Amino acid sequence: MKKESFFASVKNEMKIVTWPSKQKLRKDFVTVVQSTLIFAAFFAIVDNAISFVLKLFM
């Protein structure tokens, strides 16, 4: 496949894509950031708890 035909194909596909609205994009972004922070806090708590328990046995 030639480079020109590849980029022409990409350009055509990008015209077909349905892009999210600003509100939807912002809502999804906030959800991802919140989920990441919640999981990070959860794993930090679990990590500290396991470290604490292991220190008790050493």
C-alpha positions as CSV (number, residue, x, y, z in Angstrom):
1,M,0.0,0.0,0.0
2,K,1.4,3.4,-1.0
3,K,1.8,6.1,1.6
4,E,-0.5,8.5,-0.3
5,S,-3.4,6.0,-0.5
6,F,-2.9,5.1,3.2
7,F,-3.3,8.8,4.2
8,A,-6.2,9.3,1.9
9,S,-7.9,6.3,3.5
10,V,-7.2,7.7,7.0
11,K,-8.6,11.1,5.9
12,N,-11.8,9.4,4.7
13,E,-12.2,7.4,7.8
14,M,-11.7,10.4,10.0
15,K,-14.7,12.1,8.3
16,I,-16.9,9.1,9.2
17,V,-15.9,9.2,12.9
18,T,-18.5,10.5,15.3
19,W,-16.7,12.7,17.8
20,P,-18.1,13.2,21.3
21,S,-19.4,16.6,22.4
22,K,-17.5,18.8,24.8
23,Q,-19.8,17.9,27.7
24,K,-19.5,14.2,27.1
25,L,-15.7,14.4,26.7
26,R,-15.4,16.4,30.0
27,K,-17.7,14.0,31.8
28,D,-15.7,11.0,30.6
29,F,-12.4,12.7,31.5
30,V,-13.6,13.5,35.0
31,T,-14.8,9.9,35.4
32,V,-11.4,8.5,34.3
33,V,-9.5,10.8,36.7
34,Q,-11.8,10.0,39.6
35,S,-11.5,6.3,39.0
36,T,-7.7,6.5,38.7
37,L,-7.5,8.4,42.0
38,I,-9.8,6.0,43.8
39,F,-7.8,2.9,42.6
40,A,-4.6,4.6,43.5
41,A,-5.8,5.3,47.0
42,F,-7.2,1.8,47.3
43,F,-3.9,0.2,46.3
44,A,-1.9,2.6,48.5
45,I,-4.0,1.5,51.5
46,V,-3.7,-2.2,50.7
47,D,0.1,-1.8,50.1
48,N,0.5,-0.1,53.5
49,A,-1.6,-2.6,55.3
50,I,0.4,-5.5,53.8
51,S,3.6,-3.8,54.7
52,F,2.4,-3.2,58.2
53,V,1.4,-6.9,58.6
54,L,4.7,-8.1,57.2
55,K,6.7,-5.9,59.6
56,L,4.8,-7.4,62.5
57,F,6.2,-10.9,61.6
58,M,9.8,-9.7,61.1
